[in-house]
Amino acid sequence: MKVYKLRAFLVLLLAGFTSSVSHAQTVNLKQEYASTLIKLADVLLDHQLKDKKDPGFGALKCDYDGVLHTRASEAIYPFALSYKITGETKYLEAAIRTGNWLIRQQEQNGSWKETPEEWTGTTTDQVLMLMLAYDHIAAKLSTKEKASWHLAIQKAAGYLYRVMTPEFASINYVATTCSTLAKAGLFLKDEKYIKKATELAHRTISKMDEDGFLNGEGGRNYTSKLGADLGYSMEMSLWGLGFYAKLTGDTLVNNTVKHALKSHLYFIYPDGSLDNSWGIRSNKWTTYGGATSDGCQVLFSLYADEDPRYGMASLKNLQYLRKNILPNGLIAYGPQHEEVMAHPPCIYPSFTKAKNLAMAYELETQQNRVLASLPTEATGWLKQFKTVNITQVRTANFMATITAYGYKDYKAGAKSKYMYRPAGGTISNLWVKDHGYLTASSVTAYSRPEPMSFPEAPGVKSLTPRIEFTDSLGYFTNLFEFDCRMEAGQVGSNEFEVNVAGELKDKNWLAAGVGYTINYLFSDTALVKTINLVYHDARPVIKIIEPIVNYKGTVFTKVDDRTVLIDAGSRKFRFKLLSEHAVLQMGGDAAHYWAPYPALKAYPLELELKPVAGSFKQEIRYEISIVK
């Protein structure tokens, strides 16, 4: 029977693949989810401790740090779904083992610590997966195990009922807990949990702005938090609210999520990558999503009936995610993980994306879905999200995100992990058709606010394009300008212009006497940047740095003092200085231009400017064009 089920499943997978090839407008998303889910379940199973004599029997061991992460036991649900799909008992046994181990780790108050740290907010993720898995494998549990699992669920739900609020946790935990408590109310047949879930859901959506961006991911002001993060919203908060609404029939919350999703869809790029280059938690951005957040498939699966573009977004992001799976089966930190990292990734991306796919599989209702093009696949448009001061531009070949998002963690200031995201009107993400990312962003200064999640990376330099100088007062850059002004509009049939203005500042948001404006002119084949500097209180040497993503095989050739050719194989680009009074340099400190998140490396092109005698203004203009 097991062999028959597996064979039938493989036949269905092949049929689904054939259908998606011969009829490109339709796809069986359930099969697509299952395909990757089972691959991830297999690698997670390989990391499970299976020796009954081992004190950690049932836990999943991380290759990166050797820790038995309690959150890794969220793999219980991917295991349970893999058993449901294939009928193979190895997945059933894995689910039971990890569930029993997780219960043994539960604290007296019902919580779980996010080992190796002390944080307990992730209890919401763990108990939700425990309940979802229980629905599928309860019949296979012993009487003792059923009682043990039921008690653990009751204790964890009780803990969340008592402690979870925006004052206790970042908003993604609150949003997830809406689903968890709604599910617990149904599971435990106790209305108080559903009532609490509703209170939390309504408070959560009250923090959503007019464009649908959810505030509450940053540092605390008095008691609760502000700050929006596109990645955590797409991969955690919005599905938490949407699943809650599905379980309870709350139309207010459901309609609010649907409104938000219309904006968030624009951040799935044409290649399926998820653009969280600008969010306040972009320090974990991997290009396919976040390293410790769940994934966007569950969100798109919840609302796939609303708009055929959601199915396409889900599929494209899944296809992009697959490109980030390493030969060892684990999900990487980004496209060039093996080139920039000397060790395997933490197990977190693999189990979080697996649980997301398990939920997406179960929530998907259609045998085949008719797909529609993403909004980012259309060309010739500019879109502004004024609540977060973000502009997107799409031409025939380019797509860009320009960020002037001004959130400030006033209480923590320069100590805040949320204040090293790109800002100041920089292009945080620049994508080119048939090539991928030409430039991307990483944190302005790398640190390890969560040692478990942030690997050591001494001396790395930011991948973000920037204006900068260093003098006796310190380091100043537009990336620390969180009061930037931005305007944008169409200036021709195929041309779009974005203008930004601000001051070069240090990490404490203090200016040192150099102002700037940047004019971006996008066309189908070129991006022209015009930077004007105003030396009103200081006259330092200024550097303008363009780190170009350095994919394997890319060749950088300096043609003359003003021109660099970039040969990336299928695409060729020309970087050309168009104005005077600048020195073009290339490759300085190139070995340090890499990042753990996203796992990319870059090759820096640098323009150096000295103040012109007798003038307090200076203009620098250059072009990045496509020559093939």
BAKOLNU-710122 format. One record per residue (C-alpha): y, z, x; residue number from 1. Coordinates in steps of 0.02 Angstrom, whole numbers, plus 50000, padded with zeros to 5 digits. Layout:
BEGIN
Y:Z:X:pos
Y:Z:X:NUM $
...
% end
This chain:
BEGIN
Y:Z:X:pos
50000:50000:50000:1 $
50119:50044:50142:2 $
50085:49879:50232:3 $
50110:49783:50070:4 $
50278:49867:50037:5 $
50339:49833:50213:6 $
50283:49651:50206:7 $
50365:49628:50037:8 $
50525:49705:50103:9 $
50528:49585:50251:10 $
50502:49437:50136:11 $
50648:49495:50030:12 $
50757:49513:50184:13 $
50717:49336:50238:14 $
50750:49272:50063:15 $
50917:49360:50059:16 $
50965:49287:50227:17 $
50915:49111:50172:18 $
51016:49130:50013:19 $
51171:49184:50108:20 $
51154:49034:50224:21 $
51115:48899:50094:22 $
51239:48969:49968:23 $
51377:49040:50074:24 $
51471:49103:49922:25 $
51334:49227:49874:26 $
51241:49364:49965:27 $
51118:49503:49927:28 $
51216:49650:49996:29 $
51077:49772:49958:30 $
50966:49681:50080:31 $
51104:49670:50208:32 $
51131:49858:50199:33 $
50944:49892:50208:34 $
50921:49782:50361:35 $
51044:49880:50468:36 $
51003:50048:50389:37 $
50821:50037:50441:38 $
50866:49986:50618:39 $
50979:50138:50631:40 $
50847:50250:50551:41 $
50725:50193:50685:42 $
50840:50239:50828:43 $
50882:50405:50746:44 $
50697:50439:50727:45 $
50675:50403:50912:46 $
50798:50545:50946:47 $
50710:50672:50837:48 $
50615:50816:50917:49 $
50439:50802:50848:50 $
50344:50935:50945:51 $
50309:51079:50824:52 $
50310:51201:50971:53 $
50489:51152:51013:54 $
50619:51276:50944:55 $
50723:51125:50896:56 $
50581:51042:50800:57 $
50659:50921:50676:58 $
50831:50911:50759:59 $
50906:50751:50830:60 $
50950:50762:51014:61 $
51105:50673:51078:62 $
51089:50565:51234:63 $
51271:50591:51280:64 $
51277:50781:51293:65 $
51101:50839:51252:66 $
51167:50939:51103:67 $
51069:50961:50942:68 $
51215:50917:50829:69 $
51194:50998:50658:70 $
51291:50854:50582:71 $
51161:50733:50649:72 $
51045:50803:50516:73 $
51145:50702:50392:74 $
51018:50571:50446:75 $
50907:50655:50316:76 $
50976:50537:50184:77 $
50956:50376:50287:78 $
50778:50433:50322:79 $
50745:50464:50137:80 $
50816:50294:50088:81 $
50717:50206:50224:82 $
50561:50286:50152:83 $
50610:50227:49978:84 $
50639:50049:50041:85 $
50487:50027:50153:86 $
50362:50155:50091:87 $
50328:50206:50272:88 $
50285:50390:50284:89 $
50364:50407:50458:90 $
50535:50408:50372:91 $
50479:50535:50242:92 $
50413:50649:50378:93 $
50574:50628:50477:94 $
50678:50675:50325:95 $
50577:50831:50291:96 $
50581:50885:50473:97 $
50769:50867:50490:98 $
50801:50950:50321:99 $
50696:51101:50368:100 $
50782:51113:50538:101 $
50954:51101:50459:102 $
50915:51242:50338:103 $
50861:51353:50482:104 $
51034:51329:50559:105 $
51129:51384:50403:106 $
51248:51531:50423:107 $
51238:51684:50310:108 $
51393:51629:50216:109 $
51312:51462:50173:110 $
51405:51355:50299:111 $
51348:51254:50447:112 $
51443:51252:50611:113 $
51477:51081:50684:114 $
51384:51119:50845:115 $
51431:51134:50984:116 $
51596:51185:50901:117 $
51637:51318:50772:118 $
51711:51208:50634:119 $
51623:51229:50465:120 $
51713:51099:50358:121 $
51574:50974:50392:122 $
51464:51081:50280:123 $
51521:50965:50141:124 $
51444:50814:50227:125 $
51282:50902:50265:126 $
51247:50976:50094:127 $
51291:50813:50005:128 $
51164:50719:50110:129 $
51037:50858:50078:130 $
51060:50839:49890:131 $
51053:50649:49893:132 $
50895:50653:49998:133 $
50816:50787:49887:134 $
50830:50669:49738:135 $
50710:50549:49825:136 $
50586:50660:49915:137 $
50575:50820:49811:138 $
50403:50768:49748:139 $
50341:50765:49928:140 $
50403:50940:49971:141 $
50294:51094:49961:142 $
50337:51228:49834:143 $
50406:51336:49974:144 $
50512:51193:50042:145 $
50583:51155:49870:146 $
50638:51334:49850:147 $
50711:51338:50026:148 $
50808:51176:50002:149 $
50871:51228:49832:150 $
50933:51395:49899:151 $
51018:51311:50048:152 $
51108:51191:49931:153 $
51163:51334:49819:154 $
51230:51434:49967:155 $
51323:51286:50043:156 $
51399:51237:49876:157 $
51454:51417:49852:158 $
51537:51418:50022:159 $
51633:51258:49985:160 $
51682:51324:49814:161 $
51760:51475:49898:162 $
51848:51399:50048:163 $
51885:51215:50028:164 $
52068:51173:50001:165 $
52201:51068:50091:166 $
52255:51231:50173:167 $
52081:51249:50248:168 $
52043:51072:50304:169 $
52108:50897:50335:170 $
52114:50795:50177:171 $
51956:50693:50211:172 $
51852:50853:50198:173 $
51937:50898:50034:174 $
51905:50723:49965:175 $
51722:50726:50017:176 $
51703:50898:49939:177 $
51757:50825:49773:178 $
51596:50722:49777:179 $
51493:50864:49849:180 $
51543:50992:49717:181 $
51527:50865:49576:182 $
51351:50826:49636:183 $
51315:51012:49657:184 $
51372:51045:49478:185 $
51246:50918:49415:186 $
51111:50972:49537:187 $
51129:51159:49503:188 $
51178:51136:49320:189 $
51334:51240:49345:190 $
51497:51178:49269:191 $
51607:51284:49384:192 $
51574:51166:49529:193 $
51628:51014:49430:194 $
51785:51105:49374:195 $
51827:51148:49555:196 $
51792:50968:49607:197 $
51917:50907:49478:198 $
52050:51028:49539:199 $
52027:50969:49717:200 $
52023:50785:49668:201 $
52187:50795:49572:202 $
52270:50890:49712:203 $
52208:50761:49836:204 $
52276:50610:49744:205 $
52443:50699:49726:206 $
52459:50671:49914:207 $
52449:50481:49898:208 $
52607:50378:49922:209 $
52663:50227:49822:210 $
52567:50105:49934:211 $
52408:50206:49913:212 $
52405:50290:50084:213 $
52339:50467:50080:214 $
52433:50605:50172:215 $
52349:50758:50244:216 $
52261:50711:50407:217 $
52387:50777:50533:218 $
52449:50944:50594:219 $
52503:51087:50482:220 $
52682:51117:50432:221 $
52676:51283:50339:222 $
52504:51287:50259:223 $
52443:51111:50222:224 $
52452:50945:50314:225 $
52541:50778:50308:226 $
52508:50613:50396:227 $
52407:50460:50347:228 $
52258:50386:50435:229 $
52195:50219:50373:230 $
52025:50240:50455:231 $
51981:50411:50386:232 $
52043:50357:50214:233 $
51935:50200:50210:234 $
51782:50280:50287:235 $
51790:50455:50210:236 $
51923:50505:50085:237 $
51928:50358:49965:238 $
51740:50349:49943:239 $
51737:50538:49920:240 $
51861:50522:49777:241 $
51777:50367:49707:242 $
51603:50442:49707:243 $
51672:50599:49625:244 $
51751:50489:49490:245 $
51585:50399:49463:246 $
51492:50564:49443:247 $
51620:50642:49325:248 $
51700:50495:49234:249 $
51873:50546:49294:250 $
51974:50389:49255:251 $
52136:50456:49331:252 $
52057:50476:49502:253 $
51960:50315:49485:254 $
52116:50213:49446:255 $
52210:50295:49589:256 $
52074:50245:49713:257 $
52073:50067:49644:258 $
52260:50057:49673:259 $
52243:50121:49851:260 $
52102:50001:49891:261 $
52213:49850:49857:262 $
52323:49900:50005:263 $
52182:49958:50118:264 $
52092:49791:50100:265 $
52226:49709:50207:266 $
52166:49808:50358:267 $
51998:49719:50363:268 $
52039:49581:50486:269 $
51968:49404:50468:270 $
51824:49443:50588:271 $
51776:49600:50489:272 $
51851:49725:50611:273 $
51939:49874:50534:274 $
52116:49897:50597:275 $
52154:50081:50621:276 $
52260:50045:50774:277 $
52410:50138:50699:278 $
52337:50285:50603:279 $
52367:50463:50659:280 $
52183:50483:50704:281 $
52172:50315:50792:282 $
52120:50410:50949:283 $
51941:50381:50885:284 $
51966:50200:50831:285 $
51822:50088:50886:286 $
51879:49922:50807:287 $
51735:49927:50680:288 $
51796:50094:50611:289 $
51800:50271:50675:290 $
51677:50354:50794:291 $
51648:50507:50683:292 $
51696:50443:50510:293 $
51566:50369:50394:294 $
51604:50187:50361:295 $
51684:50075:50230:296 $
51528:50000:50150:297 $
51506:50145:50028:298 $
51687:50126:49969:299 $
51673:49939:49944:300 $
51505:49960:49860:301 $
51580:50081:49733:302 $
51710:49952:49683:303 $
51621:49788:49715:304 $
51621:49747:49529:305 $
51811:49757:49525:306 $
51849:49618:49648:307 $
51732:49495:49739:308 $
51836:49517:49897:309 $
51768:49693:49915:310 $
51593:49628:49938:311 $
51655:49508:50071:312 $
51750:49646:50160:313 $
51595:49753:50161:314 $
51485:49613:50227:315 $
51606:49556:50361:316 $
51633:49732:50425:317 $
51444:49758:50429:318 $
51421:49597:50528:319 $
51556:49654:50649:320 $
51475:49826:50663:321 $
51309:49744:50711:322 $
51395:49666:50863:323 $
51432:49843:50921:324 $
51251:49901:50920:325 $
51188:49922:51097:326 $
51017:49862:51159:327 $
50956:50043:51147:328 $
50995:50040:50960:329 $
51142:50161:50962:330 $
51313:50111:50898:331 $
51442:50093:51037:332 $
51622:50153:51044:333 $
51685:49973:51042:334 $
51649:49794:51095:335 $
51646:49825:51284:336 $
51558:49993:51288:337 $
51430:49943:51420:338 $
51567:49871:51531:339 $
51680:50023:51529:340 $
51565:50172:51499:341 $
51437:50235:51622:342 $
51336:50332:51493:343 $
51265:50303:51319:344 $
51371:50346:51167:345 $
51358:50504:51066:346 $
51239:50493:50919:347 $
51383:50521:50796:348 $
51429:50338:50760:349 $
51247:50298:50727:350 $
51209:50432:50599:351 $
51378:50422:50512:352 $
51364:50234:50488:353 $
51183:50253:50434:354 $
51226:50378:50296:355 $
51365:50261:50240:356 $
51243:50116:50227:357 $
51118:50224:50134:358 $
51249:50267:50003:359 $
51308:50086:49994:360 $
51128:50028:49968:361 $
51100:50148:49825:362 $
51268:50114:49741:363 $
51252:49925:49750:364 $
51199:49861:49578:365 $
51190:49671:49594:366 $
51049:49563:49657:367 $
51173:49435:49722:368 $
51360:49444:49736:369 $
51482:49300:49731:370 $
51598:49323:49877:371 $
51782:49282:49893:372 $
51891:49260:50047:373 $
51980:49410:50117:374 $
52170:49416:50101:375 $
52178:49415:50291:376 $
52083:49249:50296:377 $
52227:49163:50207:378 $
52366:49104:50322:379 $
52555:49095:50314:380 $
52609:49267:50255:381 $
52696:49428:50302:382 $
52666:49595:50217:383 $
52761:49758:50234:384 $
52695:49931:50189:385 $
52860:50022:50182:386 $
52790:50196:50149:387 $
52713:50195:50322:388 $
52831:50070:50405:389 $
52692:49947:50448:390 $
52710:49758:50449:391 $
52570:49631:50456:392 $
52592:49447:50500:393 $
52464:49308:50478:394 $
52487:49129:50539:395 $
52360:48991:50565:396 $
52297:49069:50727:397 $
52375:49242:50743:398 $
52360:49403:50648:399 $
52460:49555:50701:400 $
52495:49733:50650:401 $
52666:49801:50702:402 $
52686:49990:50686:403 $
52839:50097:50669:404 $
52746:50235:50576:405 $
52856:50387:50592:406 $
52744:50537:50554:407 $
52787:50687:50664:408 $
52687:50844:50694:409 $
52842:50953:50706:410 $
52749:51116:50731:411 $
52638:51062:50876:412 $
52754:50931:50950:413 $
52693:50856:51113:414 $
52537:50965:51106:415 $
52478:50876:50949:416 $
52333:50756:50965:417 $
52413:50653:50826:418 $
52570:50610:50925:419 $
52495:50493:51055:420 $
52459:50352:50934:421 $
52558:50190:50961:422 $
52728:50180:50877:423 $
52904:50118:50915:424 $
52880:49944:50841:425 $
52740:49892:50957:426 $
52606:49766:50909:427 $
52460:49884:50893:428 $
52336:49746:50856:429 $
52349:49560:50897:430 $
52203:49450:50845:431 $
52176:49265:50875:432 $
52064:49149:50775:433 $
51903:49099:50867:434 $
51941:49227:51002:435 $
51960:49404:50937:436 $
52081:49535:51000:437 $
52209:49469:51122:438 $
52290:49640:51135:439 $
52239:49806:51057:440 $
52301:49983:51069:441 $
52236:50148:51132:442 $
52319:50319:51146:443 $
52480:50325:51247:444 $
52409:50464:51356:445 $
52224:50504:51352:446 $
52164:50682:51325:447 $
52009:50770:51261:448 $
52063:50873:51108:449 $
51881:50881:51054:450 $
51774:50880:51211:451 $
51619:50841:51108:452 $
51695:50679:51043:453 $
51806:50623:51187:454 $
51717:50575:51349:455 $
51794:50603:51518:456 $
51906:50458:51569:457 $
52016:50512:51714:458 $
52163:50402:51755:459 $
52147:50277:51613:460 $
52305:50186:51560:461 $
52355:50141:51385:462 $
52301:49972:51319:463 $
52454:49962:51205:464 $
52593:49836:51243:465 $
52749:49935:51286:466 $
52919:49956:51367:467 $
52928:50099:51491:468 $
53014:50182:51638:469 $
52989:50337:51743:470 $
53128:50435:51828:471 $
53164:50613:51881:472 $
53165:50670:51700:473 $
52991:50603:51664:474 $
52904:50458:51576:475 $
52993:50363:51436:476 $
52926:50227:51322:477 $
52951:50147:51152:478 $
52777:50213:51107:479 $
52853:50387:51089:480 $
52990:50323:50972:481 $
52946:50388:50799:482 $
53116:50350:50720:483 $
53109:50163:50747:484 $
53196:50045:50624:485 $
53103:49887:50570:486 $
53145:49734:50466:487 $
53041:49579:50437:488 $
53045:49414:50345:489 $
53000:49229:50344:490 $
53121:49118:50441:491 $
53036:48949:50428:492 $
52894:48858:50341:493 $
52770:48927:50466:494 $
52873:49057:50558:495 $
52893:49244:50532:496 $
53011:49365:50616:497 $
52998:49552:50643:498 $
53143:49653:50716:499 $
53132:49832:50778:500 $
53258:49948:50861:501 $
53249:50118:50942:502 $
53266:50223:51100:503 $
53146:50244:51244:504 $
53086:50424:51231:505 $
52972:50549:51314:506 $
52825:50642:51237:507 $
52946:50772:51168:508 $
53037:50633:51071:509 $
53192:50653:51182:510 $
53291:50500:51234:511 $
53354:50474:51411:512 $
53486:50341:51385:513 $
53405:50170:51360:514 $
53401:50087:51190:515 $
53300:49933:51144:516 $
53274:49801:51011:517 $
53122:49689:50998:518 $
53119:49524:50905:519 $
52946:49452:50870:520 $
52939:49270:50817:521 $
52768:49215:50757:522 $
52718:49034:50731:523 $
52549:48950:50713:524 $
52526:48929:50901:525 $
52643:49051:50986:526 $
52717:49225:50988:527 $
52889:49241:51067:528 $
52954:49415:51109:529 $
53138:49444:51142:530 $
53182:49617:51205:531 $
53360:49677:51222:532 $
53394:49833:51324:533 $
53551:49938:51313:534 $
53587:50050:51463:535 $
53704:50177:51384:536 $
53668:50335:51486:537 $
53541:50283:51618:538 $
53506:50129:51725:539 $
53323:50140:51777:540 $
53205:50001:51825:541 $
53115:49950:51665:542 $
52938:49885:51650:543 $
52870:49783:51505:544 $
52681:49785:51504:545 $
52565:49669:51409:546 $
52383:49724:51433:547 $
52277:49573:51385:548 $
52101:49615:51327:549 $
51989:49563:51471:550 $
51829:49498:51397:551 $
51688:49454:51515:552 $
51720:49286:51597:553 $
51908:49283:51564:554 $
52007:49209:51709:555 $
52191:49248:51742:556 $
52281:49121:51851:557 $
52462:49137:51909:558 $
52530:48959:51903:559 $
52704:49004:51966:560 $
52828:49148:51965:561 $
52850:49131:51777:562 $
52681:49076:51711:563 $
52504:49144:51695:564 $
52361:49046:51618:565 $
52226:49146:51530:566 $
52060:49055:51515:567 $
51947:49145:51392:568 $
51821:49005:51371:569 $
51837:48943:51193:570 $
52023:48985:51195:571 $
52157:48964:51328:572 $
52326:49050:51325:573 $
52487:49036:51423:574 $
52600:49184:51461:575 $
52772:49117:51508:576 $
52931:49207:51555:577 $
53075:49117:51469:578 $
53225:49216:51534:579 $
53301:49267:51700:580 $
53315:49432:51794:581 $
53132:49485:51783:582 $
52989:49488:51907:583 $
52818:49440:51841:584 $
52674:49538:51916:585 $
52491:49537:51868:586 $
52340:49648:51889:587 $
52426:49806:51947:588 $
52309:49956:51924:589 $
52192:49841:51827:590 $
52043:49954:51860:591 $
52126:50091:51756:592 $
52160:49982:51604:593 $
52013:50032:51497:594 $
51984:50154:51355:595 $
51839:50249:51280:596 $
51915:50217:51107:597 $
51913:50077:51074:598 $
51791:50035:51213:599 $
51891:49891:51285:600 $
51965:49845:51451:601 $
52123:49747:51486:602 $
52212:49652:51623:603 $
52397:49698:51635:604 $
52538:49572:51645:605 $
52696:49661:51696:606 $
52880:49614:51692:607 $
52996:49718:51800:608 $
53183:49722:51764:609 $
53323:49797:51865:610 $
53491:49826:51780:611 $
53614:49684:51805:612 $
53772:49738:51896:613 $
53925:49743:51784:614 $
53830:49739:51620:615 $
53756:49873:51509:616 $
53647:49749:51414:617 $
53500:49644:51467:618 $
53387:49522:51377:619 $
53209:49476:51421:620 $
53114:49339:51330:621 $
52936:49280:51350:622 $
52803:49184:51256:623 $
52616:49198:51230:624 $
52553:49030:51169:625 $
52388:48949:51131:626 $
52353:48796:51237:627 $
52176:48766:51175:628 $
% end
